[in-house]
Amino acid sequence: MSVTWGPDVAYYFFLIFARLGTMLMLMPALGEGTIPARLRLTFALAFAFILFPLLVPQLGAVPQTVGGLMAAVGHELAVGFILGGLLRLILTAAQVAGSVIAYQMGLSMAQTSDPTQPGVQGAIVGNFLAMLGVTLIFATDMHHMLLAGIFASYTYFPPDAPLMLGDAAEMAVRIVAQAFMVGTQMAAPLLVFGLVFYLGLGILGRLMPQIQVFFMAMPANIIIGLILFALLLSLMMGLYMSHLEDHFSLFLG
């Protein structure tokens, strides 16, 4: 397709960049806070340049008023914010699992800055799972699904369509509920271990009151918990990646 260079090109390019830039500042893997903002915006500019000839026929006519221009750009910013925010919520499953595991192992007070959410602190186990999940997204080329989802968003959310705020809110609730369920399933083996471990300590404390159960419980809980965590990590991340794949595919239609 040939592109006619004129005043309309700047409007169309900026319209595409508004949605892409907003989504790439929020979405998983490609929009992590550890990646400099300038680098993310540069990638958004390059990606907008690639998609420009493919998306121009879907963008409609150029508005004739300043209000129309502002409304079109605001619509694209809102769509990018909604889709990017929904994608970001999918990653909360790792933090849920990490918080439950850390609490069960007695490491809930060991908190560090979350690399996936700058300025936010979280349990060190949850931060590890979240960062490992981001690494696996790139290792499995799942970020290609995100890029394809950006292109597909123009089919399902064209610039002239009204914002579906009600559907977005319902989708956010479903994603959070599913993330909580998946996070609990990832931490289920450690929960079972905790129940059995503390039940055994309770029985031991009743049978042998002279034993200092508390001083035995803390190091044993951490050591055994770390061993189980290392042994079950591959299964946990397999479940987590299946969760990400299922939800990423929703944005591909």
Residue pairs with C-beta under 8 A, 6 or more apart in sequence:
1 53
1 56
3 9
3 52
3 53
3 56
8 62
11 62
11 69
12 52
12 55
12 56
12 59
12 62
13 48
13 49
13 52
14 73
15 59
15 72
15 73
15 76
15 159
16 48
16 51
16 52
16 55
16 59
16 76
17 44
17 45
17 48
18 73
18 76
18 77
18 80
19 76
19 77
19 79
19 80
19 150
19 153
20 44
20 47
20 48
20 51
20 80
20 150
21 40
21 41
21 44
21 45
21 48
21 80
22 76
22 77
22 79
22 80
22 81
22 84
23 31
23 80
23 83
23 84
23 87
23 150
23 153
24 30
24 31
24 40
24 41
24 43
24 44
24 47
24 84
25 31
25 37
25 40
25 41
25 84
26 80
26 81
26 84
26 85
26 87
26 88
27 83
27 84
27 87
27 88
27 146
28 87
28 88
28 90
28 91
28 116
28 134
28 137
28 146
28 244
29 134
29 137
29 138
29 142
29 143
29 146
30 40
30 43
30 143
30 146
30 147
31 40
31 84
31 88
32 115
32 116
32 134
33 115
33 116
33 117
33 118
34 115
34 116
34 118
47 147
47 150
51 150
51 151
54 151
55 151
55 154
58 154
58 155
58 158
58 159
59 159
60 158
60 159
60 160
63 69
63 71
63 72
72 159
75 159
75 163
76 159
78 163
79 153
79 157
79 163
82 163
82 165
82 168
83 149
83 153
83 157
83 251
85 172
86 168
86 171
86 172
86 175
86 251
87 146
87 149
87 247
87 248
87 251
89 172
89 175
89 176
89 179
90 175
90 179
90 243
90 244
90 247
90 248
91 116
91 130
91 133
91 134
91 179
91 244
92 176
92 179
92 180
92 183
93 178
93 179
93 180
93 182
93 183
93 186
93 240
93 243
94 126
94 129
94 130
94 132
94 133
94 183
94 186
94 240
95 114
95 122
95 123
95 126
95 127
95 129
95 130
95 183
96 126
96 179
96 180
96 182
96 183
96 184
96 187
97 126
97 129
97 182
97 183
97 184
97 186
97 187
97 236
97 240
98 122
98 123
98 124
98 125
98 126
98 127
98 128
98 129
98 130
99 108
99 122
99 123
99 125
99 126
99 183
100 183
100 184
100 187
100 190
100 191
101 123
101 125
101 126
101 186
101 187
101 190
101 225
101 229
102 108
102 110
102 123
102 124
102 125
102 126
103 123
104 187
104 190
104 191
104 193
104 194
104 225
105 125
105 190
105 221
105 222
105 225
105 226
105 229
106 218
106 221
106 222
106 225
107 123
107 124
107 125
107 222
108 123
110 123
110 124
111 121
111 122
111 123
111 124
112 121
112 122
112 124
112 127
113 119
113 120
113 121
113 127
114 120
114 121
114 122
114 126
114 127
114 130
115 127
115 130
115 131
116 127
116 130
116 131
116 134
122 130
125 229
129 186
129 236
129 237
129 240
132 237
133 237
133 240
133 241
133 244
136 142
136 237
136 241
137 143
137 244
140 241
142 241
142 244
142 245
142 248
145 245
145 248
145 249
145 251
145 252
146 248
146 251
148 252
149 248
149 251
149 252
152 251
152 252
152 253
153 251
155 253
156 253
157 164
175 247
178 243
178 247
179 243
182 239
182 240
182 243
184 191
185 239
186 236
186 239
186 240
189 228
189 232
190 225
190 228
190 229
190 232
193 224
193 225
193 228
194 221
197 217
197 220
197 221
197 224
198 217
201 213
201 216
201 217
204 211
204 213
205 211
205 213
